[in-house]
């Protein structure tokens, strides 16, 4: 006896794990780091602690500036696993897979740019800029920034954006005075 037939297709047999992302606009100023390009290394620079969360299949914030020896926590707020890793010259690591509610961390000891990704979600990325001095800042939402204790002299000041790269200006700093510089970067805010 031969039985013939077809198996019924069951669309949605496995529920989607995709997160619906909110329709928010990301201010591109949040992805800018301003720093003194020719600053000498500071052997006394102290690290700090910060976090890059994983939420809605995205790293947030996506760009972070830190001093050498800082620790970055990577908490998972999504209802599924993430696996944070980097193959960057300044830091190669893999934090392994971990579920919602867990946090893994990494200390960054070498200066440089560290690109961070998720082994499970290929569209997730973040960038860490690790400095061996304290002469850097991330602008406020209105674009203002302050870099304290810049020694007197002529300095190259860079504004770095994750997509457009570096814009450089020279600034003259007089002892005991405030120097002002303005950058205009050719980017517009992007919908998320």
N, C-alpha and C positions, 0 to 999 in steps of 0.2 A: 504494500500500500504506500502510495506517495502522497504526501500532503503538500499542497501549494498554497501560497499566500504571501502577504507582506506584513512586516511588522509596522505598527503605527508609529509615526514620528511624534515625538513628544517635545515640541518646542518648549524651552524653559525648564527642562528636566533638572538642570542645575541652575540655581539662582545666580544672577550676576553679582559679582563682588565689586563692580565698578562703582565708584563714589561719584555722586552728582556734584560737580564743582559749582560753587556759587559764582554768579556773574558779577565779579568785582573787577575794578580797574586797579592795576598795579602801578604805583608811582615809580617811574624809572629812576627818580632821585635815590630810591632805596637801594639801587644796584650800582652806586658810585662810591669809590673810595678815593679820597684826596690824601696825597702824601708827599713829603719832601724826598725827591728822587735821589739826591746825592748825600743824604744824611749818613753820617758815619755810624757803624754799629755801636751799640751801647751795651757793654758787658753786664751792666747792672739792671738791664730791662727785666721787669718782673711780669710773669704771666698772670692771667685772670681766668675766670670761668664764664662761659657763655653757652647758649644752646641753639641748635638748629633742629626744629621740630619736623616731624613727618606727618602731614595732615592733608587729606584729600589728594593723595598720591603726588604730593609736592613737598619740597623742602622749604621751610619758612623760618627765618629769612633765607633768601637764595644767595645773598652775598654777605660775607662777614669779614671784617678786618680785625686781626688779633696780633698781639705781641708774641714773640717766641716764648715757649714754655707754657702757653695757655692750654687749658683743657676745654674741649668742646663736647657737650652732651648731645646725643641724638635720640630724643624720646620719640616713641612710636605712638601716635594718637589715632591711627587708622585701625579698623576692625580686621586687619589681616597682617601678614608678616611683611617685614622689610629686611633688606640686607645691605647695609651701608658699606661702601668700599671706595678706594682711590688707588690709582696706579701712577700718581704724580711723582715727579722726581723729589719734591720736598717731603713727601709722605706717602708711603705705600702701605695700605692696611686693608683688612676685611673684618668687619665687626660681627659677621655671621648673621644668620636669620634670627629674628626675634619678633614676638607678637605685640599686639596692642598692650599698652600699660607698662612695657619695659623700656629701659633706657640703657644705651651703651655709650661709652665715652672714649675719647682719644686725646692724648697730649701731643701737641705739635712743637717739635724742638728745632726744626730747621726753617729758615726764612724761605719764602717763595710762594708761588701760586699752587694751591691744592684744589683740583677738581674732584668733586665728590658725586658718586652715583649710587643707584640702587640696583643690585644684581637681579631683582625680581621685576622691577618696573623701569624699563629702558628710557622712558621719557623724563625721569626724575634726575635733576642735576642741581648742584650748588657749587659755589666757589668760595674758598677761604684764601685771604691774602695774609700771609704770616710775615711779620716784620721783625727785624732785630734792633729796632729802636722804637721810640714812642711818638715820632713826628708824623702821625697819620690821623685821619678822622673820617667819619661817615657823615655826610650832610644830614641836617634835619629835614623834615618834609617841605619846609619853605626854601630849601637850598642853602641855608646858612651853615657855615662850618667854622670851627676854631681849632687851630693847632697851637698849643701853648709851648712856651720855652724854646722857641726857635732862636738859635744864636744869631747875633748880628752878622750881616753879610748878604751876598747875592746867592740865592738858592733856586734850583729848578723845582717847581711845584707841579706835580702830576695829578690830573683827574682821570681816573681809570673807570671805564664802564665795561660790564661783562660782554657786551656785543660790539661796541665800537672801538674798544682799546683805549689807548692813552692819548690825552691832550696835555701838552706841556706849556707852562708859562714860567718866565723868570720873575722872581719877586725880590726886591731889595728890602731887607729888614734892618731897621736902625735900632740901636740899643735903647731899650726902655720904651719903644713906641710900637704901635699896632700897624702892621702892614695889611693892605687890602688887595685882594685879587678877585677877579670875576671870571668864571668859566661859562661858556655857552656850549652845551653838548647837543648835537643834532639828533636827539631822540624824542619820541612822543610816548606818552603813557600807553601801555598795551592792555587790552582786555585780557582777563585771565582765562 
